[in-house]
Amino acid sequence: MTQTFHCTGCGAPNKPEAGQISMACAYCGITLTIPEELRTRAIPRVEKIQPKAKPVVSLEKEAPELLRKAQPLAIKAWNMYAYWTWIRWVLPTCLTIFVVGFFICMALGALPFVFNLFR
């Protein structure tokens, strides 16, 4: 229950403002000192802080910068693809040459024995 006190100038009832020592009369405007027994603590005010708005990215304006930043990555990806296609061709070819060469060497190494059989 909020108590009131009377104005010393006009006698009108006034409700004391929380957290204040003095206030203006609501009727005549005279400055009043709030009695100590009616003084209350101020009610803390909660202020909502608005979140900061994130800047909107315009792709038309940012595209050159994004492409410049992505260029090294794109070049590395292209080089990896080129190496991969080259390795996919080279490894089976080398393996085939090795196997064929192995059999040729085996055959050539066996030729002297085969020719000695027919003598």
Secondary structure, DSSP 8 states (H G I E B T S, - for coil): ----EE-TTT--EE---TT-SEEE-TTT--EEE--GGG--------------------HHHHHHHHHHHHHHHHHHHHHHHHHHHHHHHHHHHHHHHHHHHHHHHHHHHHHHHHHHHT-
